[in-house]
């Protein structure tokens, strides 16, 4: 989550990882490993997700359901770490997922 005023969200956040062979399907980012209050301003949250082998990661789609007060979210970036594969991917964003900010979209595709 970025370091701008109002950046955090209490909405439910979801992600799909797209690989060269398949995708993971929708996965909710439910429980942060390192923060009890996830997706707050200037905060790094870590999640553990299990997925089928999708091949080399090409893009991700990330979005939220716009639930809760002040649902808008400023997403700085996403890093995917797959220790079992010895690989990491970094997806910069630097944009709002907010109906009242930026282009008004609640989802982003990151490459």
N, CA, C and O atoms as a GROMACS GRO file, in nm:
protein
  444
    1UNK      N    1   0.085  -0.118   0.000
    1UNK     CA    2   0.000   0.000   0.000
    1UNK      C    3   0.088   0.124   0.000
    1UNK      O    4   0.186   0.131   0.074
    2UNK      N    5   0.054   0.220  -0.083
    2UNK     CA    6   0.136   0.339  -0.100
    2UNK      C    7   0.129   0.434   0.018
    2UNK      O    8   0.046   0.419   0.107
    3UNK      N    9   0.218   0.532   0.016
    3UNK     CA   10   0.226   0.631   0.122
    3UNK      C   11   0.163   0.762   0.076
    3UNK      O   12   0.231   0.863   0.060
    4UNK      N   13   0.031   0.759   0.055
    4UNK     CA   14  -0.045   0.879   0.021
    4UNK      C   15  -0.168   0.884   0.111
    4UNK      O   16  -0.214   0.781   0.160
    5UNK      N   17  -0.220   1.003   0.130
    5UNK     CA   18  -0.336   1.020   0.219
    5UNK      C   19  -0.453   0.936   0.171
    5UNK      O   20  -0.490   0.940   0.054
    6UNK      N   21  -0.512   0.858   0.263
    6UNK     CA   22  -0.628   0.775   0.231
    6UNK      C   23  -0.595   0.648   0.156
    6UNK      O   24  -0.686   0.586   0.099
    7UNK      N   25  -0.468   0.607   0.153
    7UNK     CA   26  -0.425   0.495   0.070
    7UNK      C   27  -0.481   0.359   0.113
    7UNK      O   28  -0.499   0.271   0.029
    8UNK      N   29  -0.508   0.341   0.242
    8UNK     CA   30  -0.550   0.211   0.292
    8UNK      C   31  -0.694   0.177   0.257
    8UNK      O   32  -0.773   0.264   0.220
    9UNK      N   33  -0.726   0.049   0.269
    9UNK     CA   34  -0.862   0.002   0.243
    9UNK      C   35  -0.901  -0.107   0.341
    9UNK      O   36  -0.816  -0.182   0.390
   10UNK      N   37  -1.030  -0.115   0.369
   10UNK     CA   38  -1.086  -0.226   0.446
   10UNK      C   39  -1.165  -0.321   0.356
   10UNK      O   40  -1.225  -0.417   0.403
   11UNK      N   41  -1.165  -0.293   0.227
   11UNK     CA   42  -1.235  -0.379   0.130
   11UNK      C   43  -1.166  -0.515   0.122
   11UNK      O   44  -1.051  -0.531   0.164
   12UNK      N   45  -1.236  -0.612   0.066
   12UNK     CA   46  -1.179  -0.745   0.041
   12UNK      C   47  -1.101  -0.740  -0.090
   12UNK      O   48  -1.152  -0.693  -0.192
   13UNK      N   49  -0.977  -0.787  -0.086
   13UNK     CA   50  -0.887  -0.780  -0.201
   13UNK      C   51  -0.866  -0.920  -0.259
   13UNK      O   52  -0.850  -1.018  -0.186
   14UNK      N   53  -0.868  -0.927  -0.392
   14UNK     CA   54  -0.855  -1.054  -0.464
   14UNK      C   55  -0.747  -1.044  -0.570
   14UNK      O   56  -0.713  -0.935  -0.617
   15UNK      N   57  -0.693  -1.160  -0.608
   15UNK     CA   58  -0.589  -1.164  -0.710
   15UNK      C   59  -0.603  -1.291  -0.794
   15UNK      O   60  -0.647  -1.395  -0.745
   16UNK      N   61  -0.566  -1.279  -0.921
   16UNK     CA   62  -0.548  -1.394  -1.009
   16UNK      C   63  -0.408  -1.384  -1.067
   16UNK      O   64  -0.369  -1.278  -1.117
   17UNK      N   65  -0.332  -1.492  -1.061
   17UNK     CA   66  -0.200  -1.498  -1.122
   17UNK      C   67  -0.212  -1.571  -1.255
   17UNK      O   68  -0.271  -1.679  -1.263
   18UNK      N   69  -0.157  -1.511  -1.360
   18UNK     CA   70  -0.163  -1.569  -1.494
   18UNK      C   71  -0.024  -1.614  -1.537
   18UNK      O   72   0.070  -1.534  -1.539
   19UNK      N   73  -0.012  -1.742  -1.570
   19UNK     CA   74   0.115  -1.795  -1.618
   19UNK      C   75   0.108  -1.833  -1.763
   19UNK      O   76   0.004  -1.816  -1.828
   20UNK      N   77   0.217  -1.885  -1.816
   20UNK     CA   78   0.221  -1.924  -1.957
   20UNK      C   79   0.132  -2.045  -1.985
   20UNK      O   80   0.093  -2.066  -2.100
   21UNK      N   81   0.100  -2.125  -1.882
   21UNK     CA   82   0.020  -2.246  -1.903
   21UNK      C   83  -0.121  -2.239  -1.849
   21UNK      O   84  -0.209  -2.310  -1.900
   22UNK      N   85  -0.146  -2.157  -1.749
   22UNK     CA   86  -0.275  -2.159  -1.681
   22UNK      C   87  -0.286  -2.035  -1.593
   22UNK      O   88  -0.197  -1.950  -1.592
   23UNK      N   89  -0.398  -2.025  -1.518
   23UNK     CA   90  -0.408  -1.922  -1.416
   23UNK      C   91  -0.455  -1.986  -1.286
   23UNK      O   92  -0.499  -2.101  -1.284
   24UNK      N   93  -0.445  -1.911  -1.178
   24UNK     CA   94  -0.476  -1.966  -1.046
   24UNK      C   95  -0.624  -1.965  -1.014
   24UNK      O   96  -0.666  -2.032  -0.920
   25UNK      N   97  -0.703  -1.890  -1.089
   25UNK     CA   98  -0.839  -1.864  -1.046
   25UNK      C   99  -0.834  -1.757  -0.937
   25UNK      O  100  -0.727  -1.717  -0.893
   26UNK      N  101  -0.950  -1.711  -0.895
   26UNK     CA  102  -0.959  -1.602  -0.797
   26UNK      C  103  -0.915  -1.650  -0.659
   26UNK      O  104  -0.963  -1.752  -0.609
   27UNK      N  105  -0.824  -1.574  -0.598
   27UNK     CA  106  -0.778  -1.602  -0.462
   27UNK      C  107  -0.792  -1.474  -0.380
   27UNK      O  108  -0.752  -1.367  -0.424
   28UNK      N  109  -0.850  -1.487  -0.261
   28UNK     CA  110  -0.865  -1.370  -0.173
   28UNK      C  111  -0.741  -1.354  -0.088
   28UNK      O  112  -0.688  -1.451  -0.034
   29UNK      N  113  -0.695  -1.229  -0.076
   29UNK     CA  114  -0.583  -1.197   0.013
   29UNK      C  115  -0.644  -1.172   0.151
   29UNK      O  116  -0.678  -1.058   0.185
   30UNK      N  117  -0.658  -1.278   0.227
   30UNK     CA  118  -0.741  -1.276   0.347
   30UNK      C  119  -0.665  -1.243   0.475
   30UNK      O  120  -0.704  -1.151   0.547
   31UNK      N  121  -0.559  -1.315   0.504
   31UNK     CA  122  -0.489  -1.298   0.632
   31UNK      C  123  -0.344  -1.260   0.608
   31UNK      O  124  -0.265  -1.341   0.558
   32UNK      N  125  -0.309  -1.138   0.643
   32UNK     CA  126  -0.171  -1.093   0.630
   32UNK      C  127  -0.085  -1.165   0.734
   32UNK      O  128  -0.123  -1.175   0.850
   33UNK      N  129   0.031  -1.214   0.691
   33UNK     CA  130   0.121  -1.284   0.783
   33UNK      C  131   0.188  -1.188   0.881
   33UNK      O  132   0.231  -1.231   0.988
   34UNK      N  133   0.196  -1.060   0.846
   34UNK     CA  134   0.276  -0.968   0.927
   34UNK      C  135   0.200  -0.848   0.982
   34UNK      O  136   0.259  -0.767   1.054
   35UNK      N  137   0.071  -0.833   0.949
   35UNK     CA  138  -0.007  -0.720   1.001
   35UNK      C  139  -0.149  -0.766   1.032
   35UNK      O  140  -0.215  -0.827   0.948
   36UNK      N  141  -0.196  -0.736   1.152
   36UNK     CA  142  -0.333  -0.774   1.187
   36UNK      C  143  -0.435  -0.687   1.112
   36UNK      O  144  -0.546  -0.732   1.084
   37UNK      N  145  -0.399  -0.563   1.080
   37UNK     CA  146  -0.485  -0.474   1.003
   37UNK      C  147  -0.420  -0.454   0.866
   37UNK      O  148  -0.332  -0.369   0.850
   38UNK      N  149  -0.464  -0.532   0.769
   38UNK     CA  150  -0.397  -0.533   0.638
   38UNK      C  151  -0.438  -0.415   0.551
   38UNK      O  152  -0.540  -0.350   0.575
   39UNK      N  153  -0.356  -0.387   0.451
   39UNK     CA  154  -0.379  -0.285   0.348
   39UNK      C  155  -0.392  -0.143   0.405
   39UNK      O  156  -0.479  -0.066   0.364
   40UNK      N  157  -0.304  -0.111   0.499
   40UNK     CA  158  -0.302   0.025   0.554
   40UNK      C  159  -0.191   0.106   0.488
   40UNK      O  160  -0.098   0.051   0.429
   41UNK      N  161  -0.202   0.238   0.498
   41UNK     CA  162  -0.108   0.332   0.435
   41UNK      C  163   0.038   0.298   0.467
   41UNK      O  164   0.074   0.273   0.583
   42UNK      N  165   0.122   0.297   0.363
   42UNK     CA  166   0.267   0.276   0.373
   42UNK      C  167   0.302   0.146   0.443
   42UNK      O  168   0.397   0.140   0.522
   43UNK      N  169   0.226   0.042   0.416
   43UNK     CA  170   0.244  -0.086   0.484
   43UNK      C  171   0.267  -0.198   0.381
   43UNK      O  172   0.204  -0.201   0.275
   44UNK      N  173   0.357  -0.288   0.414
   44UNK     CA  174   0.383  -0.407   0.334
   44UNK      C  175   0.310  -0.524   0.400
   44UNK      O  176   0.332  -0.552   0.518
   45UNK      N  177   0.226  -0.590   0.325
   45UNK     CA  178   0.155  -0.708   0.375
   45UNK      C  179   0.203  -0.831   0.301
   45UNK      O  180   0.225  -0.828   0.180
   46UNK      N  181   0.219  -0.941   0.376
   46UNK     CA  182   0.262  -1.068   0.318
   46UNK      C  183   0.150  -1.171   0.332
   46UNK      O  184   0.086  -1.181   0.436
   47UNK      N  185   0.128  -1.246   0.224
   47UNK     CA  186   0.024  -1.348   0.221
   47UNK      C  187   0.085  -1.477   0.167
   47UNK      O  188   0.174  -1.473   0.081
   48UNK      N  189   0.038  -1.590   0.217
   48UNK     CA  190   0.077  -1.720   0.164
   48UNK      C  191  -0.040  -1.774   0.085
   48UNK      O  192  -0.151  -1.789   0.136
   49UNK      N  193  -0.013  -1.804  -0.042
   49UNK     CA  194  -0.115  -1.859  -0.131
   49UNK      C  195  -0.063  -1.988  -0.192
   49UNK      O  196   0.056  -2.000  -0.223
   50UNK      N  197  -0.151  -2.085  -0.208
   50UNK     CA  198  -0.115  -2.209  -0.274
   50UNK      C  199  -0.189  -2.216  -0.407
   50UNK      O  200  -0.307  -2.183  -0.416
   51UNK      N  201  -0.117  -2.262  -0.509
   51UNK     CA  202  -0.177  -2.265  -0.642
   51UNK      C  203  -0.118  -2.380  -0.723
   51UNK      O  204  -0.012  -2.434  -0.691
   52UNK      N  205  -0.190  -2.416  -0.828
   52UNK     CA  206  -0.140  -2.515  -0.922
   52UNK      C  207  -0.021  -2.456  -0.998
   52UNK      O  208   0.003  -2.336  -0.993
   53UNK      N  209   0.052  -2.541  -1.068
   53UNK     CA  210   0.164  -2.495  -1.150
   53UNK      C  211   0.108  -2.425  -1.273
   53UNK      O  212   0.049  -2.488  -1.360
   54UNK      N  213   0.128  -2.294  -1.280
   54UNK     CA  214   0.076  -2.216  -1.393
   54UNK      C  215   0.184  -2.184  -1.496
   54UNK      O  216   0.157  -2.116  -1.595
   55UNK      N  217   0.306  -2.233  -1.474
   55UNK     CA  218   0.416  -2.199  -1.562
   55UNK      C  219   0.474  -2.063  -1.524
   55UNK      O  220   0.442  -2.010  -1.417
   56UNK      N  221   0.556  -2.009  -1.610
   56UNK     CA  222   0.620  -1.881  -1.582
   56UNK      C  223   0.515  -1.771  -1.567
   56UNK      O  224   0.429  -1.756  -1.654
   57UNK      N  225   0.522  -1.695  -1.459
   57UNK     CA  226   0.424  -1.590  -1.431
   57UNK      C  227   0.438  -1.476  -1.530
   57UNK      O  228   0.548  -1.425  -1.552
   58UNK      N  229   0.324  -1.436  -1.591
   58UNK     CA  230   0.323  -1.332  -1.694
   58UNK      C  231   0.256  -1.203  -1.647
   58UNK      O  232   0.305  -1.094  -1.677
   59UNK      N  233   0.145  -1.214  -1.574
   59UNK     CA  234   0.074  -1.095  -1.526
   59UNK      C  235  -0.013  -1.134  -1.408
   59UNK      O  236  -0.035  -1.252  -1.380
   60UNK      N  237  -0.061  -1.031  -1.338
   60UNK     CA  238  -0.158  -1.054  -1.232
   60UNK      C  239  -0.274  -0.957  -1.250
   60UNK      O  240  -0.258  -0.848  -1.305
   61UNK      N  241  -0.389  -0.998  -1.202
   61UNK     CA  242  -0.504  -0.908  -1.192
   61UNK      C  243  -0.536  -0.897  -1.044
   61UNK      O  244  -0.548  -0.998  -0.975
   62UNK      N  245  -0.549  -0.774  -0.995
   62UNK     CA  246  -0.577  -0.751  -0.854
   62UNK      C  247  -0.691  -0.650  -0.845
   62UNK      O  248  -0.694  -0.553  -0.921
   63UNK      N  249  -0.784  -0.673  -0.752
   63UNK     CA  250  -0.900  -0.586  -0.739
   63UNK      C  251  -0.957  -0.598  -0.598
   63UNK      O  252  -0.917  -0.683  -0.520
   64UNK      N  253  -1.052  -0.510  -0.570
   64UNK     CA  254  -1.125  -0.519  -0.443
   64UNK      C  255  -1.274  -0.502  -0.469
   64UNK      O  256  -1.316  -0.458  -0.576
   65UNK      N  257  -1.353  -0.537  -0.366
   65UNK     CA  258  -1.499  -0.539  -0.381
   65UNK      C  259  -1.567  -0.408  -0.338
   65UNK      O  260  -1.690  -0.400  -0.336
   66UNK      N  261  -1.489  -0.308  -0.304
   66UNK     CA  262  -1.540  -0.174  -0.271
   66UNK      C  263  -1.628  -0.174  -0.146
   66UNK      O  264  -1.711  -0.084  -0.128
   67UNK      N  265  -1.611  -0.273  -0.058
   67UNK     CA  266  -1.691  -0.282   0.064
   67UNK      C  267  -1.624  -0.203   0.177
   67UNK      O  268  -1.503  -0.185   0.178
   68UNK      N  269  -1.706  -0.156   0.270
   68UNK     CA  270  -1.656  -0.084   0.386
   68UNK      C  271  -1.641   0.064   0.358
   68UNK      O  272  -1.641   0.107   0.242
   69UNK      N  273  -1.628   0.142   0.464
   69UNK     CA  274  -1.608   0.285   0.448
   69UNK      C  275  -1.469   0.314   0.393
   69UNK      O  276  -1.373   0.243   0.426
   70UNK      N  277  -1.457   0.414   0.312
   70UNK     CA  278  -1.327   0.452   0.253
   70UNK      C  279  -1.260   0.332   0.187
   70UNK      O  280  -1.147   0.295   0.221
   71UNK      N  281  -1.330   0.271   0.093
   71UNK     CA  282  -1.283   0.147   0.030
   71UNK      C  283  -1.169   0.170  -0.069
   71UNK      O  284  -1.095   0.076  -0.098
   72UNK      N  285  -1.153   0.292  -0.120
   72UNK     CA  286  -1.047   0.319  -0.216
   72UNK      C  287  -0.911   0.276  -0.165
   72UNK      O  288  -0.884   0.282  -0.045
   73UNK      N  289  -0.824   0.231  -0.257
   73UNK     CA  290  -0.694   0.176  -0.217
   73UNK      C  291  -0.588   0.223  -0.316
   73UNK      O  292  -0.609   0.218  -0.437
   74UNK      N  293  -0.475   0.270  -0.264
   74UNK     CA  294  -0.362   0.307  -0.348
   74UNK      C  295  -0.259   0.196  -0.341
   74UNK      O  296  -0.190   0.180  -0.240
   75UNK      N  297  -0.249   0.119  -0.448
   75UNK     CA  298  -0.158   0.004  -0.454
   75UNK      C  299  -0.025   0.048  -0.512
   75UNK      O  300  -0.018   0.091  -0.627
   76UNK      N  301   0.080   0.038  -0.432
   76UNK     CA  302   0.214   0.076  -0.477
   76UNK      C  303   0.272  -0.031  -0.569
   76UNK      O  304   0.316   0.000  -0.681
   77UNK      N  305   0.273  -0.156  -0.523
   77UNK     CA  306   0.332  -0.265  -0.602
   77UNK      C  307   0.295  -0.400  -0.542
   77UNK      O  308   0.244  -0.408  -0.430
   78UNK      N  309   0.322  -0.504  -0.620
   78UNK     CA  310   0.302  -0.642  -0.574
   78UNK      C  311   0.429  -0.719  -0.606
   78UNK      O  312   0.483  -0.710  -0.716
   79UNK      N  313   0.476  -0.795  -0.508
   79UNK     CA  314   0.589  -0.885  -0.530
   79UNK      C  315   0.542  -1.027  -0.504
   79UNK      O  316   0.481  -1.055  -0.401
   80UNK      N  317   0.571  -1.116  -0.598
   80UNK     CA  318   0.538  -1.257  -0.585
   80UNK      C  319   0.668  -1.332  -0.564
   80UNK      O  320   0.761  -1.323  -0.645
   81UNK      N  321   0.675  -1.407  -0.455
   81UNK     CA  322   0.794  -1.485  -0.422
   81UNK      C  323   0.754  -1.632  -0.422
   81UNK      O  324   0.666  -1.674  -0.346
   82UNK      N  325   0.818  -1.710  -0.508
   82UNK     CA  326   0.792  -1.854  -0.515
   82UNK      C  327   0.920  -1.927  -0.476
   82UNK      O  328   0.996  -1.970  -0.563
   83UNK      N  329   0.943  -1.943  -0.344
   83UNK     CA  330   1.068  -2.006  -0.300
   83UNK      C  331   1.088  -2.147  -0.353
   83UNK      O  332   1.202  -2.189  -0.375
   84UNK      N  333   0.978  -2.221  -0.373
   84UNK     CA  334   0.992  -2.358  -0.424
   84UNK      C  335   1.047  -2.359  -0.566
   84UNK      O  336   1.107  -2.458  -0.609
   85UNK      N  337   1.028  -2.247  -0.639
   85UNK     CA  338   1.081  -2.235  -0.775
   85UNK      C  339   1.209  -2.152  -0.779
   85UNK      O  340   1.276  -2.145  -0.882
   86UNK      N  341   1.243  -2.090  -0.666
   86UNK     CA  342   1.360  -2.004  -0.662
   86UNK      C  343   1.342  -1.879  -0.747
   86UNK      O  344   1.439  -1.828  -0.804
   87UNK      N  345   1.218  -1.828  -0.756
   87UNK     CA  346   1.191  -1.713  -0.840
   87UNK      C  347   1.111  -1.607  -0.766
   87UNK      O  348   1.035  -1.636  -0.673
   88UNK      N  349   1.132  -1.480  -0.809
   88UNK     CA  350   1.054  -1.367  -0.760
   88UNK      C  351   1.014  -1.282  -0.879
   88UNK      O  352   1.088  -1.270  -0.977
   89UNK      N  353   0.895  -1.222  -0.870
   89UNK     CA  354   0.847  -1.130  -0.972
   89UNK      C  355   0.803  -1.002  -0.903
   89UNK      O  356   0.750  -1.006  -0.792
   90UNK      N  357   0.825  -0.890  -0.969
   90UNK     CA  358   0.786  -0.759  -0.914
   90UNK      C  359   0.694  -0.690  -1.014
   90UNK      O  360   0.726  -0.678  -1.132
   91UNK      N  361   0.578  -0.646  -0.965
   91UNK     CA  362   0.479  -0.580  -1.049
   91UNK      C  363   0.450  -0.440  -0.993
   91UNK      O  364   0.376  -0.429  -0.895
   92UNK      N  365   0.506  -0.335  -1.051
   92UNK     CA  366   0.475  -0.200  -1.004
   92UNK      C  367   0.333  -0.160  -1.042
   92UNK      O  368   0.280  -0.206  -1.144
   93UNK      N  369   0.272  -0.077  -0.960
   93UNK     CA  370   0.138  -0.027  -0.990
   93UNK      C  371   0.134   0.125  -0.973
   93UNK      O  372   0.123   0.198  -1.072
   94UNK      N  373   0.144   0.174  -0.849
   94UNK     CA  374   0.144   0.318  -0.824
   94UNK      C  375   0.016   0.388  -0.866
   94UNK      O  376   0.019   0.501  -0.913
   95UNK      N  377  -0.099   0.319  -0.847
   95UNK     CA  378  -0.227   0.376  -0.889
   95UNK      C  379  -0.336   0.345  -0.787
   95UNK      O  380  -0.324   0.254  -0.705
   96UNK      N  381  -0.443   0.423  -0.796
   96UNK     CA  382  -0.561   0.402  -0.714
   96UNK      C  383  -0.649   0.292  -0.773
   96UNK      O  384  -0.660   0.277  -0.894
   97UNK      N  385  -0.711   0.217  -0.684
   97UNK     CA  386  -0.824   0.130  -0.716
   97UNK      C  387  -0.940   0.190  -0.638
   97UNK      O  388  -0.966   0.152  -0.524
   98UNK      N  389  -1.008   0.285  -0.701
   98UNK     CA  390  -1.103   0.369  -0.629
   98UNK      C  391  -1.197   0.434  -0.731
   98UNK      O  392  -1.152   0.494  -0.828
   99UNK      N  393  -1.327   0.421  -0.708
   99UNK     CA  394  -1.425   0.481  -0.800
   99UNK      C  395  -1.414   0.632  -0.807
   99UNK      O  396  -1.454   0.692  -0.907
  100UNK      N  397  -1.360   0.695  -0.702
  100UNK     CA  398  -1.352   0.840  -0.699
  100UNK      C  399  -1.214   0.898  -0.724
  100UNK      O  400  -1.195   1.019  -0.709
  101UNK      N  401  -1.118   0.816  -0.764
  101UNK     CA  402  -0.981   0.861  -0.788
  101UNK      C  403  -0.931   0.805  -0.921
  101UNK      O  404  -0.987   0.709  -0.974
  102UNK      N  405  -0.827   0.866  -0.974
  102UNK     CA  406  -0.759   0.816  -1.094
  102UNK      C  407  -0.863   0.794  -1.204
  102UNK      O  408  -0.938   0.886  -1.236
  103UNK      N  409  -0.870   0.674  -1.264
  103UNK     CA  410  -0.966   0.648  -1.372
  103UNK      C  411  -1.095   0.580  -1.322
  103UNK      O  412  -1.178   0.540  -1.403
  104UNK      N  413  -1.110   0.568  -1.190
  104UNK     CA  414  -1.232   0.514  -1.132
  104UNK      C  415  -1.242   0.362  -1.132
  104UNK      O  416  -1.345   0.307  -1.093
  105UNK      N  417  -1.136   0.294  -1.174
  105UNK     CA  418  -1.140   0.148  -1.180
  105UNK      C  419  -1.106   0.085  -1.045
  105UNK      O  420  -1.028   0.141  -0.968
  106UNK      N  421  -1.165  -0.032  -1.017
  106UNK     CA  422  -1.139  -0.105  -0.894
  106UNK      C  423  -1.046  -0.224  -0.917
  106UNK      O  424  -1.018  -0.301  -0.825
  107UNK      N  425  -0.999  -0.241  -1.040
  107UNK     CA  426  -0.907  -0.352  -1.069
  107UNK      C  427  -0.793  -0.302  -1.156
  107UNK      O  428  -0.806  -0.205  -1.230
  108UNK      N  429  -0.680  -0.371  -1.144
  108UNK     CA  430  -0.563  -0.341  -1.226
  108UNK      C  431  -0.502  -0.472  -1.276
  108UNK      O  432  -0.495  -0.572  -1.204
  109UNK      N  433  -0.459  -0.470  -1.401
  109UNK     CA  434  -0.378  -0.579  -1.454
  109UNK      C  435  -0.235  -0.529  -1.454
  109UNK      O  436  -0.205  -0.423  -1.510
  110UNK      N  437  -0.147  -0.604  -1.392
  110UNK     CA  438  -0.007  -0.564  -1.378
  110UNK      C  439   0.082  -0.661  -1.453
  110UNK      O  440   0.065  -0.783  -1.445
  111UNK      N  441   0.178  -0.605  -1.527
  111UNK     CA  442   0.268  -0.686  -1.610
  111UNK      C  443   0.411  -0.671  -1.563
  111UNK      O  444   0.501  -0.732  -1.620
   0.00000   0.00000   0.00000
